Every structure is written in structure tokens, then in C-alpha cells.
Amino acid sequence: MDEMFFVGFGWLWKCRLLIMDETYMMIWVGVEIAVDHMERIIFTLIAFLLVGMLLKGSIVRAVQFEVLPTKLNRSGDSVNVTWAGIKTPSHYNWVGVYNPAESSDHHFIGYIMLNSASTESASGKGWFTLQLVNMRAPYEFRLFEGYPTHSSNKLKDFEGNVLPSVQGRWAVSTKVEFSNYNEPMHIHLALTSNANEMRVMFVTKDQLRSFVRYGRKETQLDLSTEATSLTYHRSDMCDSPANSLMGWRDPGFIHNAVLKGLDAGKRYYYQASPHSLWLLYVYELENSCGKTPPFSVLLKLMGVMGVQ
């Protein structure tokens, strides 16, 4: 048992720090000496305030939780999530992934159950690695004890899976940030109406003047074209949850550039920023202008519905 002594107002305070168990620490304050009735009254008022302040911050969880590194260079980089000191682990324990970091506990964008993430979870410790997408805002991770959800109050995801309970939050990680929130993301390629062109689209956080450099050699991107940009706003959305506070996410700015003068069947390299380099294959296209049917066209369609 540790003891600390404080002197003031003509009497001696004695604070004892009692270790209740491995998980909680409680602080007990007692009076050692009081000189007269007035000082007893003053001490009583101060003691109530002091005890209230101490008790408010005196429960310290012994669970350790850490996410590293806290600074990532580009989208797709990984973090290591580690935990230890869970005294009574259960299959309800889980880690929530939050973006933006200030989201409420219920608004996680993903979750990992500890017993499925690490073979050591039954011993109260473990780790896993997770790749993160640059979503133009910091991430935060939160560790929850979790409880069985009442059958009448089970929240489910769009696939019908029961979502974990946010009861018993044990720990919150340091924010994980990207060094560049204007990293070109969501690279898309599309054909235009001309066989010697290819459209490149990407997203950044801010409205930047952007260019796409391209060429036949990776080290010689001697052609360039400027991209246009546009965005949309919460007021443009038709209904909830897209236009609600919870459902809305700033889309950033969508950039659109057209690469021209491409030779059919040739390989080109292109770069949307100094930070990344992607390989672009321009497939052989047959210009149908001036030809008479019949001729065949092979089409591939893809729909992008957003981030799951």
C-alpha cells in the first residue's frame, strides 16, 4: 500500500492509494488531523470536491492497446494493431475502425472480432495487420469489451450479419493519418468516342490544378494533358442517409483528363502526380468510321457503387 501526505489549513491530509485489483485503481482520501470545528467544515467541503475529482479519473483500465505506425505514406499501407492485458477475454471483444476519427462509437466503418483476428486472443493479447485506404481523413481504432446484443435490439449490416455491441469501450488508439490527403485515388480508365484516346479519372481532397503525364517509356513521360475537376455537395443528394449527417461523406474533387494521340496496341505509362506511377495498357482498337456493317464490338461493363 502506498501512502502520500499533504499539509494545509493547519491539518494533515493523508491519501492512501489502494490497488483494488489488476484492472481498477481506486483512491481513498481520509483525514488524519483537524484542529478545530471551522477547519473541519472547510476540509469537508474541499474533501468532497477532491474525492469527486479523483474518482472521476481514478479508474484506470489495465488493457494495453496500440496502433502503429501513426503516419502512413500512401493508400494501401498497413498498420499493426496490438492489444494485451485483457483479464477475461471473450468472443464478444472487438476492434472498431473509424473514419473520420471523430465519429461516434456506433458509426464505425469496419470491425474485427479479436478471436478471429489472432490465435492468441484467448490469452488476452494478440495482434493483426490491416491495410488502410486513404479516405482523405484520419483513422481511429477503438477496443471494446462487447456484450451479447438483446434479441429485440440487434443491429445488422446490409448482408444480415449482427453488428457488435459498443458497450464497454476499453481503449482508443492514437489517430492514424496519411502524409498526403491529396494523393490521387480511385484511378479509373474509360474509352472515349475516339480510338486513339483514353480517359483517366481520379479523386483528390482539394481542388488542385492537376495534369496527367504520359509516354511510351516509364522514365520518359514527355506528353501531358491538363485535367478538369468537379465535385458535388450534400444538398445535391436526394434522400437520407446520403444527405444526413451520418451518411454524408465529402467526396473530394473528381479530376478528368483525356490522353490523346495513343497508338493502337501500344503500351503507355502515365502519372497523375509525382507520388505514384501506374502502368496503362492501350488495347488495339479498330476505328469503325467509313466501314460498313457487319463488324463486331466487344463490350465490358462495370459499376462502381462506392466503398464497402
Residue frames relative to the residue before (quaternion, step in Angstrom):
aa qw qx qy qz dx dy dz
M 1.0000 0.0000 0.0000 0.0000 0.00 0.00 0.00
D 0.2508 -0.7663 0.5754 0.1372 3.61 -0.81 0.98
E 0.1188 -0.7909 0.5978 0.0555 3.57 -1.08 0.74
M 0.0852 -0.7757 0.6244 0.0338 3.55 -1.10 0.80
F 0.1921 -0.7983 0.5643 0.0857 3.62 -0.96 0.83
F 0.0489 -0.7788 0.6253 0.0040 3.57 -1.03 0.88
V 0.1984 -0.7842 0.5805 0.0937 3.61 -0.97 0.86
G 0.2910 0.7557 -0.5534 0.1949 3.59 -0.95 0.86
F 0.8338 0.1593 -0.1512 0.5064 3.57 -1.17 0.63
G 0.7072 -0.5060 0.2738 0.4109 3.61 0.97 0.76
W 0.7355 0.3264 -0.2455 0.5407 3.60 1.27 0.21
L 0.4713 -0.6796 0.5016 0.2536 3.47 -1.29 0.38
W 0.2129 -0.7478 0.6160 0.1268 3.55 -0.93 0.96
K 0.0979 -0.7768 0.6186 0.0655 3.51 -1.07 0.66
C 0.1029 -0.8007 0.5896 0.0255 3.55 -0.62 1.16
R 0.1183 -0.7888 0.6009 0.0520 3.53 -0.82 0.95
L 0.2368 -0.7568 0.5977 0.1179 3.49 -0.94 0.94
L 0.0970 -0.8109 0.5771 0.0077 3.53 -0.42 1.26
I 0.2633 -0.7394 0.5998 0.1557 3.57 -0.80 1.00
M 0.2745 -0.8075 0.5037 0.1373 3.57 -0.32 1.29
D 0.7443 -0.2229 0.1480 0.6119 3.59 0.99 -0.85
E 0.7479 -0.3991 0.2672 0.4583 3.59 -1.22 -0.22
T 0.7247 0.4650 -0.2373 0.4497 3.56 1.15 -0.56
Y 0.8070 0.2245 -0.1023 0.5366 3.59 0.95 -0.79
M 0.1156 -0.7471 0.6476 0.0959 3.54 -1.26 0.56
M 0.0954 -0.7924 0.6015 0.0341 3.58 -0.77 1.01
I 0.2764 -0.7582 0.5713 0.1496 3.58 -1.10 0.70
W 0.1285 -0.7952 0.5915 0.0362 3.53 -0.78 1.03
V 0.1341 -0.7949 0.5898 0.0481 3.58 -0.83 1.00
G 0.0201 0.8081 -0.5878 0.0326 3.59 -0.85 0.91
V 0.4636 -0.6623 0.5162 0.2827 3.56 -1.25 0.42
E 0.2562 -0.7643 0.5717 0.1530 3.55 -0.83 0.96
I 0.8016 -0.0594 0.0861 0.5887 3.58 0.79 -1.01
A 0.0070 0.7608 -0.6487 -0.0176 3.60 -1.05 0.74
V 0.4247 -0.7638 0.4316 0.2235 3.58 -0.78 0.98
D 0.8211 -0.0606 0.0553 0.5648 3.62 0.74 -0.90
H 0.7520 -0.4245 0.2757 0.4223 3.55 -1.33 0.14
M 0.6598 0.5160 -0.3160 0.4457 3.61 0.91 -0.90
E 0.6681 0.4880 -0.3058 0.4711 3.53 0.98 -0.85
R 0.5866 0.5596 -0.3703 0.4534 3.58 1.15 -0.57
I 0.6518 0.5114 -0.3142 0.4637 3.58 0.99 -0.88
I 0.6592 0.5009 -0.3069 0.4694 3.56 0.91 -0.97
F 0.6617 0.5106 -0.3137 0.4506 3.55 0.90 -0.90
T 0.6366 0.5466 -0.3377 0.4265 3.57 0.93 -0.87
L 0.6615 0.4994 -0.3092 0.4662 3.59 0.94 -0.89
I 0.6774 0.4813 -0.2948 0.4717 3.57 0.88 -0.94
A 0.6442 0.5398 -0.3300 0.4298 3.57 0.96 -0.84
F 0.6298 0.5308 -0.3370 0.4561 3.59 1.01 -0.82
L 0.6649 0.4918 -0.3033 0.4733 3.58 0.94 -0.90
L 0.6701 0.5118 -0.3031 0.4441 3.55 0.91 -0.93
V 0.6652 0.5021 -0.3090 0.4581 3.56 0.88 -0.94
G 0.6380 0.5326 -0.3281 0.4491 3.60 1.00 -0.82
M 0.6689 0.4908 -0.2989 0.4715 3.55 0.97 -0.88
L 0.6738 0.5014 -0.3028 0.4504 3.56 0.93 -0.85
L 0.6754 0.4998 -0.3017 0.4505 3.55 0.92 -0.89
K 0.6014 0.5785 -0.3619 0.4156 3.57 1.07 -0.69
G 0.8089 0.2313 -0.1209 0.5268 3.58 0.98 -0.75
S 0.5188 0.7004 -0.3783 0.3119 3.55 1.26 0.19
I 0.6016 0.5338 -0.3803 0.4566 3.59 1.20 -0.18
V 0.0271 -0.8239 0.5644 -0.0446 3.55 -0.38 1.20
R 0.3254 -0.7447 0.5509 0.1900 3.55 -0.65 1.08
A 0.3714 -0.7433 0.5177 0.2039 3.54 -1.01 0.85
V 0.4719 0.6742 -0.4464 0.3513 3.61 1.26 0.08
Q 0.2156 -0.7613 0.5988 0.1237 3.57 -0.92 0.95
F 0.0217 0.7950 -0.6003 0.0845 3.56 -0.92 0.98
E 0.1001 0.8099 -0.5638 0.1273 3.58 -0.72 1.07
V 0.1016 -0.7626 0.6375 0.0414 3.53 -1.14 0.81
L 0.0870 0.8001 -0.5807 0.1226 3.57 -0.64 1.18
P 0.5593 -0.2016 -0.8040 -0.0121 1.53 -2.11 1.37
T 0.4885 -0.6655 0.4802 0.2965 3.56 -1.25 0.28
K 0.7248 0.3039 -0.2218 0.5772 3.61 1.30 -0.01
L 0.1103 -0.8080 0.5785 0.0149 3.56 -0.69 1.17
N 0.4730 -0.7087 0.4557 0.2575 3.56 -1.03 0.80
R 0.8183 -0.0721 0.0835 0.5641 3.58 0.87 -0.86
S 0.6804 -0.4888 0.3575 0.4126 3.55 -1.27 0.39
G 0.7374 0.3706 -0.2992 0.4789 3.54 -0.96 0.93
D 0.4968 0.6261 -0.4428 0.4063 3.59 1.25 -0.12
S 0.3930 -0.7503 0.4992 0.1828 3.56 -1.17 0.66
V 0.2013 -0.7245 0.6404 0.1564 3.52 -1.36 0.41
N 0.3268 -0.7073 0.5916 0.2073 3.53 -1.27 0.53
V 0.1490 -0.7872 0.5967 0.0452 3.56 -0.73 1.14
T 0.0152 0.8149 -0.5764 0.0583 3.60 -0.60 1.14
W 0.0043 -0.7801 0.6256 0.0023 3.55 -1.19 0.60
A 0.0263 0.7775 -0.6274 0.0358 3.55 -1.26 0.52
G 0.7435 0.4500 -0.2940 0.3979 3.54 -1.32 0.26
I 0.4141 0.6694 -0.5108 0.3457 3.62 1.16 0.40
K 0.3502 -0.7929 0.4617 0.1883 3.56 -0.34 1.26
T 0.7996 0.0896 -0.0277 0.5931 3.59 0.93 -0.89
P 0.1062 -0.8301 0.5448 0.0536 3.62 0.28 1.20
S 0.0459 -0.7786 0.6254 0.0235 3.56 -1.20 0.62
H 0.6119 -0.5654 0.3998 0.3821 3.56 -1.25 0.24
Y 0.5658 0.5775 -0.3953 0.4360 3.60 1.28 0.19
N 0.5168 0.6509 -0.4167 0.3683 3.62 1.23 -0.29
W 0.0935 0.8147 -0.5628 0.1040 3.57 -0.92 0.89
V 0.3272 -0.7038 0.5949 0.2089 3.54 -1.38 0.31
G 0.2175 -0.7734 0.5851 0.1106 3.56 -0.90 0.98
V 0.2578 -0.7435 0.6006 0.1415 3.55 -1.13 0.78
Y 0.0702 -0.8276 0.5564 -0.0222 3.58 -0.70 1.12
N 0.1703 0.7435 -0.6346 0.1239 3.52 -1.06 0.92
P 0.4303 -0.2629 -0.8357 0.2175 1.53 -1.28 2.19
A 0.6971 -0.5280 0.3061 0.3763 3.55 -1.25 0.51
E 0.6848 0.5001 -0.2946 0.4406 3.61 1.08 -0.60
S 0.3572 0.7458 -0.4938 0.2689 3.62 1.23 0.19
S 0.5304 -0.6143 0.4722 0.3440 3.59 -1.16 0.58
D 0.7053 -0.4834 0.3095 0.4162 3.57 -1.23 0.40
H 0.6820 0.5061 -0.2933 0.4390 3.60 1.00 -0.77
H 0.7101 0.4801 -0.2522 0.4492 3.60 1.15 -0.54
F 0.1900 0.7805 -0.5669 0.1827 3.59 0.73 1.04
I 0.3854 -0.7231 0.5260 0.2279 3.57 -1.13 0.66
G 0.7922 -0.0029 -0.0107 0.6101 3.56 1.30 -0.13
Y 0.0860 -0.7948 0.5977 0.0602 3.56 -1.23 0.33
I 0.1689 -0.7570 0.6254 0.0854 3.54 -1.27 0.56
M 0.3176 -0.7222 0.5832 0.1936 3.59 -0.78 1.01
L 0.5103 -0.6918 0.4134 0.3002 3.58 -0.77 1.02
N 0.6716 0.5177 -0.3180 0.4240 3.59 0.95 -0.79
S 0.6885 0.4334 -0.2884 0.5049 3.59 1.22 -0.34
A 0.6568 0.5367 -0.3040 0.4338 3.58 1.24 -0.34
S 0.8165 0.0925 -0.0157 0.5697 3.59 1.07 -0.63
T 0.4599 -0.6896 0.4918 0.2666 3.57 -0.99 0.84
E 0.6566 0.5102 -0.3054 0.4640 3.60 1.26 -0.28
S 0.4042 0.7611 -0.4524 0.2296 3.61 1.24 -0.10
A 0.6061 0.5754 -0.3598 0.4148 3.62 1.08 -0.62
S 0.6771 0.4675 -0.2875 0.4902 3.59 1.22 -0.41
G 0.5931 -0.6142 0.3484 0.3867 3.58 1.28 0.16
K 0.7328 0.3055 -0.2269 0.5640 3.55 1.23 0.29
G 0.2133 0.7821 -0.5718 0.1259 3.56 -1.28 0.22
W 0.1634 -0.7698 0.6077 0.1071 3.54 -1.33 -0.08
F 0.0131 0.7617 -0.6467 -0.0372 3.51 -1.35 0.32
T 0.3638 -0.7101 0.5647 0.2112 3.54 -1.31 0.41
L 0.0460 -0.8088 0.5859 -0.0186 3.55 -0.96 0.90
Q 0.3270 -0.7191 0.5794 0.2006 3.56 -0.95 0.91
L 0.1971 -0.7939 0.5694 0.0819 3.56 -1.00 0.87
V 0.3341 -0.7126 0.5860 0.1928 3.53 -1.12 0.81
N 0.4584 -0.6635 0.5178 0.2855 3.57 -1.00 0.81
M 0.0274 -0.8292 0.5566 -0.0429 3.57 -0.24 1.34
R 0.5675 -0.6604 0.3440 0.3514 3.56 1.24 0.63
A 0.7229 0.2840 -0.2334 0.5851 3.59 1.20 0.62
P 0.5921 -0.5893 0.4062 0.3704 3.63 -1.14 0.53
Y 0.3705 -0.6894 0.5805 0.2247 3.54 -1.33 0.51
E 0.0451 -0.7496 0.6552 0.0826 3.52 -1.37 0.31
F 0.2100 -0.7643 0.5994 0.1116 3.56 -1.12 0.76
R 0.0812 -0.8004 0.5937 0.0186 3.58 -1.01 0.83
L 0.2794 -0.7647 0.5676 0.1223 3.53 -0.97 0.99
F 0.0860 -0.8173 0.5697 -0.0077 3.56 -0.73 1.13
E 0.4846 -0.6270 0.5270 0.3073 3.51 -1.21 0.65
G 0.1840 -0.8220 0.5151 0.1583 3.57 0.96 -0.91
Y 0.0762 -0.7792 0.6215 0.0292 3.55 -1.18 0.65
P 0.6150 -0.5074 0.4147 0.4386 3.60 -1.20 0.27
T 0.3657 -0.7357 0.5290 0.2127 3.57 -0.86 0.95
H 0.5141 -0.6477 0.4652 0.3159 3.56 -0.93 0.93
S 0.5858 -0.6416 0.3707 0.3282 3.55 -0.91 0.96
S 0.7010 0.4544 -0.2741 0.4764 3.59 1.10 -0.61
N 0.7531 0.3443 -0.1865 0.5287 3.58 1.25 -0.15
K 0.3326 0.7563 -0.4959 0.2672 3.57 0.98 0.82
L 0.2330 -0.7552 0.5995 0.1267 3.54 -0.73 1.10
K 0.1233 -0.8058 0.5781 0.0369 3.58 -0.95 0.87
D 0.4489 -0.6568 0.5242 0.3036 3.53 -1.21 0.51
F 0.7358 -0.4475 0.2685 0.4316 3.58 -1.29 0.08
E 0.6666 0.4687 -0.3073 0.4914 3.59 1.26 -0.22
G 0.5973 -0.6078 0.3455 0.3929 3.57 1.29 0.13
N 0.4867 0.6608 -0.4415 0.3627 3.62 1.25 0.13
V 0.4691 -0.6742 0.4926 0.2875 3.58 -0.96 0.85
L 0.3498 -0.7466 0.5302 0.1978 3.58 -0.79 1.03
P 0.5391 -0.6464 0.4260 0.3318 3.62 -1.03 0.68
S 0.5423 -0.6217 0.4687 0.3158 3.54 -1.29 0.47
V 0.3599 -0.7394 0.5306 0.2055 3.58 -1.03 0.81
Q 0.4005 0.7081 -0.4905 0.3125 3.60 1.18 0.30
G 0.8309 0.2393 -0.1737 0.4714 3.54 -1.17 0.65
R 0.0995 0.8002 -0.5827 0.1011 3.58 0.58 1.10
W 0.2725 -0.8037 0.5156 0.1177 3.55 -0.62 1.19
A 0.8225 -0.0773 0.1315 0.5480 3.57 0.79 -0.96
V 0.2063 -0.7441 0.6248 0.1153 3.53 -1.34 0.50
S 0.4105 -0.7300 0.4943 0.2328 3.56 -0.89 0.94
T 0.5818 -0.4874 0.4951 0.4229 3.50 -1.38 0.01
K 0.5734 -0.5944 0.4267 0.3686 3.60 -1.06 0.63
V 0.2400 -0.7395 0.6142 0.1357 3.54 -1.12 0.79
E 0.0512 -0.8316 0.5524 -0.0276 3.57 -0.60 1.16
F 0.3887 -0.6699 0.5754 0.2627 3.53 -1.34 0.36
S 0.5344 -0.6541 0.4363 0.3102 3.55 -1.05 0.78
N 0.7991 0.1418 -0.0631 0.5808 3.60 1.15 -0.55
Y 0.1847 -0.8048 0.5575 0.0858 3.59 -0.37 1.23
N 0.6396 0.4767 -0.3349 0.5015 3.58 1.29 0.02
E 0.2763 0.7429 -0.5435 0.2765 3.57 1.16 0.54
P 0.4670 -0.6754 0.4779 0.3121 3.65 -0.77 0.91
M 0.0467 -0.8165 0.5743 -0.0357 3.55 -0.68 1.16
H 0.8275 0.2530 -0.1836 0.4663 3.52 -1.40 0.30
I 0.0533 0.8288 -0.5500 0.0877 3.56 0.82 1.06
H 0.0048 -0.7897 0.6127 -0.0313 3.57 -0.84 1.04
L 0.1746 -0.7542 0.6240 0.1069 3.53 -1.15 0.70
A 0.0472 0.7923 -0.6064 0.0476 3.56 -1.07 0.75
L 0.4957 -0.6316 0.5091 0.3101 3.53 -1.23 0.56
T 0.2724 -0.6932 0.6300 0.2199 3.51 -1.32 0.35
S 0.6868 -0.4589 0.3431 0.4472 3.58 -1.23 -0.24
N 0.6689 0.4536 -0.2952 0.5096 3.59 1.31 -0.12
A 0.4941 -0.7029 0.4350 0.2695 3.55 -0.88 1.02
N 0.7190 0.4254 -0.2581 0.4853 3.62 1.14 -0.44
E 0.6275 0.5051 -0.3427 0.4834 3.60 1.18 0.55
M 0.0569 -0.7555 0.6500 0.0593 3.52 -1.35 0.41
R 0.3025 -0.7573 0.5560 0.1610 3.56 -0.90 0.98
V 0.1272 -0.7709 0.6221 0.0507 3.58 -1.01 0.94
M 0.0242 -0.7944 0.6067 -0.0151 3.57 -0.86 1.01
F 0.0872 0.7825 -0.6116 0.0780 3.58 -1.08 0.77
V 0.3735 -0.7320 0.5417 0.1767 3.57 -1.31 0.35
T 0.0191 -0.7538 0.6561 0.0311 3.56 -1.17 0.74
K 0.6281 -0.5511 0.3856 0.3913 3.59 -1.23 0.34
D 0.8004 0.2499 -0.1038 0.5349 3.58 0.87 -0.99
Q 0.5386 -0.5984 0.4810 0.3470 3.54 -1.29 0.34
L 0.0526 0.8180 -0.5627 0.1070 3.53 -0.04 1.35
R 0.4633 -0.6080 0.5471 0.3412 3.53 -1.20 0.48
S 0.0018 0.8458 -0.5291 0.0688 3.56 -0.44 1.18
F 0.1723 -0.7632 0.6183 0.0747 3.51 -1.26 0.62
V 0.2194 -0.7152 0.6372 0.1853 3.53 -1.32 0.33
R 0.1759 -0.7674 0.6107 0.0846 3.54 -0.76 1.11
Y 0.0610 0.8083 -0.5829 0.0570 3.58 -0.99 0.71
G 0.1111 0.7891 -0.5970 0.0924 3.53 -1.26 0.44
R 0.6621 -0.5287 0.3725 0.3787 3.54 -1.34 0.10
K 0.7547 0.2979 -0.1776 0.5569 3.60 1.20 -0.45
E 0.5713 -0.6245 0.4166 0.3317 3.55 -1.05 0.81
T 0.7416 0.3866 -0.2069 0.5077 3.56 1.09 -0.73
Q 0.7350 0.3339 -0.2141 0.5500 3.58 1.24 0.11
L 0.0744 0.7936 -0.5908 0.1249 3.55 0.25 1.35
D 0.0344 0.8748 -0.4785 0.0668 3.54 0.45 1.27
L 0.6538 0.4518 -0.3255 0.5123 3.61 1.27 0.05
S 0.0414 -0.8106 0.5840 -0.0152 3.57 -1.08 0.69
T 0.0066 -0.7751 0.6317 0.0117 3.53 -1.18 0.64
E 0.4053 -0.7162 0.5145 0.2409 3.57 -1.01 0.82
A 0.3417 -0.7452 0.5441 0.1787 3.55 -1.06 0.82
T 0.3475 -0.6725 0.6036 0.2503 3.54 -1.24 0.52
S 0.1687 -0.7952 0.5740 0.0982 3.60 -1.19 0.34
L 0.0243 0.7717 -0.6351 0.0234 3.52 -1.24 0.59
T 0.1215 -0.7708 0.6190 0.0889 3.54 -1.32 0.24
Y 0.2373 -0.7322 0.6033 0.2090 3.56 -1.31 -0.11
H 0.3677 -0.7589 0.5144 0.1555 3.55 -1.23 0.54
R 0.7067 -0.4630 0.3362 0.4162 3.52 -1.33 0.30
S 0.6518 0.5266 -0.3120 0.4478 3.58 1.03 -0.77
D 0.6077 0.5611 -0.3568 0.4343 3.61 1.20 -0.30
M 0.5783 0.6013 -0.3739 0.4051 3.58 1.24 -0.35
C 0.5173 -0.6925 0.4227 0.2725 3.57 -1.02 0.83
D 0.8323 -0.0394 0.1177 0.5402 3.58 0.78 -0.97
S 0.6267 -0.5090 0.4338 0.4000 3.53 -1.40 0.10
P 0.5840 -0.1357 -0.7957 -0.0861 1.59 -2.17 1.24
A 0.4228 0.7366 -0.4596 0.2599 3.62 1.24 -0.12
N 0.7756 0.3054 -0.1802 0.5223 3.62 0.99 -0.72
S 0.5012 0.6353 -0.4359 0.3939 3.60 1.24 0.33
L 0.6698 -0.5025 0.3607 0.4108 3.55 -1.27 0.33
M 0.6917 0.4706 -0.2802 0.4706 3.58 1.01 -0.77
G 0.7560 0.4388 -0.2226 0.4318 3.58 0.87 -0.91
W 0.6343 0.5619 -0.3358 0.4112 3.58 1.15 -0.49
R 0.0197 0.7563 -0.6539 0.0080 3.55 -1.09 0.82
D 0.4931 -0.6594 0.4807 0.3015 3.55 -0.85 0.99
P 0.3391 -0.7913 0.4723 0.1891 3.63 -0.58 1.10
G 0.4478 -0.6515 0.4863 0.3721 3.59 1.18 -0.28
F 0.5717 -0.5737 0.4467 0.3800 3.58 -1.20 -0.49
I 0.3056 -0.7534 0.5647 0.1422 3.53 -0.93 1.03
H 0.1721 -0.8014 0.5700 0.0570 3.58 -0.66 1.17
N 0.1222 -0.7978 0.5903 -0.0025 3.54 -1.03 0.90
A 0.0819 0.7924 -0.5964 0.0982 3.58 -0.62 1.17
V 0.2306 -0.7645 0.5893 0.1227 3.58 -1.09 0.76
L 0.2509 -0.7505 0.5971 0.1316 3.54 -0.76 1.13
K 0.1218 -0.8259 0.5503 0.0181 3.58 -0.67 1.13
G 0.7848 0.3576 -0.2537 0.4381 3.51 -1.33 0.34
L 0.3578 0.7410 -0.4943 0.2803 3.59 1.09 0.64
D 0.3705 -0.7176 0.5469 0.2207 3.57 -0.93 0.91
A 0.5309 -0.6513 0.4426 0.3130 3.56 -0.94 0.90
G 0.8456 0.1988 -0.1615 0.4683 3.52 -1.06 0.86
K 0.5875 0.5769 -0.3733 0.4274 3.60 1.23 0.15
R 0.4294 -0.6891 0.5251 0.2550 3.54 -1.21 0.59
Y 0.0746 -0.7879 0.6112 0.0103 3.53 -0.98 0.95
Y 0.2556 -0.7110 0.6282 0.1857 3.53 -1.32 0.46
Y 0.0054 0.8035 -0.5953 -0.0086 3.56 -1.08 0.63
Q 0.1732 -0.7820 0.5968 0.0479 3.52 -1.24 0.61
A 0.2615 -0.7901 0.5410 0.1211 3.55 -0.75 1.13
S 0.7833 0.0186 -0.0295 0.6207 3.59 1.24 -0.20
P 0.6415 -0.5337 0.3648 0.4130 3.61 -1.17 0.21
H 0.6376 0.5897 -0.3184 0.3799 3.60 1.22 -0.39
S 0.8151 0.2012 -0.0721 0.5385 3.62 1.06 -0.53
L 0.1127 -0.7683 0.6261 0.0708 3.55 -1.24 0.48
W 0.0766 -0.8080 0.5841 0.0057 3.54 -0.77 1.07
L 0.4113 -0.6953 0.5375 0.2419 3.54 -1.17 0.59
L 0.1028 -0.8063 0.5822 0.0192 3.55 -0.73 1.06
Y 0.1665 -0.7579 0.6245 0.0883 3.55 -0.84 1.01
V 0.1577 -0.7526 0.6320 0.0963 3.58 -0.86 1.00
Y 0.2839 -0.7935 0.5156 0.1548 3.54 -0.36 1.21
E 0.5945 -0.5813 0.4221 0.3613 3.53 -1.19 0.56
L 0.0605 -0.8032 0.5924 -0.0132 3.54 -0.72 1.12
E 0.2744 -0.7578 0.5716 0.1540 3.55 -1.01 0.78
N 0.3558 -0.7417 0.5325 0.1994 3.53 -0.67 1.13
S 0.2759 -0.8046 0.5093 0.1310 3.57 -0.62 1.16
C 0.4399 0.7065 -0.4645 0.3028 3.58 1.25 -0.07
G 0.8145 0.2421 -0.1994 0.4881 3.59 -0.91 0.91
K 0.6155 0.5295 -0.3581 0.4609 3.57 1.28 -0.09
T 0.3238 -0.7201 0.5746 0.2154 3.50 -1.23 0.43
P 0.5562 -0.5920 0.4473 0.3743 3.61 -1.04 0.65
P 0.6035 -0.1086 -0.7663 -0.1917 1.53 -2.33 0.73
F 0.0793 0.7351 -0.6732 0.0063 3.55 -1.31 0.58
S 0.3845 -0.7470 0.5069 0.1932 3.58 -1.13 0.63
V 0.1376 -0.7599 0.6318 0.0671 3.52 -1.22 0.69
L 0.2219 -0.7665 0.5911 0.1175 3.58 -0.87 0.98
L 0.0858 -0.8116 0.5779 0.0017 3.60 -0.69 1.12
K 0.0797 -0.7484 0.6553 0.0651 3.56 -1.17 0.70
L 0.1394 -0.8051 0.5752 0.0378 3.57 -0.73 1.10
M 0.0005 0.7867 -0.6170 0.0210 3.56 -1.06 0.79
G 0.1704 -0.7780 0.5968 0.0973 3.56 -1.01 0.86
V 0.1917 -0.7738 0.5961 0.0955 3.57 -0.88 0.95
M 0.1542 -0.8388 0.5207 0.0391 3.57 -0.46 1.24
G 0.6931 -0.4718 0.2868 0.4635 3.60 1.21 0.12
V 0.6820 -0.4749 0.3711 0.4143 3.57 -1.32 -0.33
Q 0.3339 -0.7431 0.5437 0.2021 3.56 -0.80 0.97
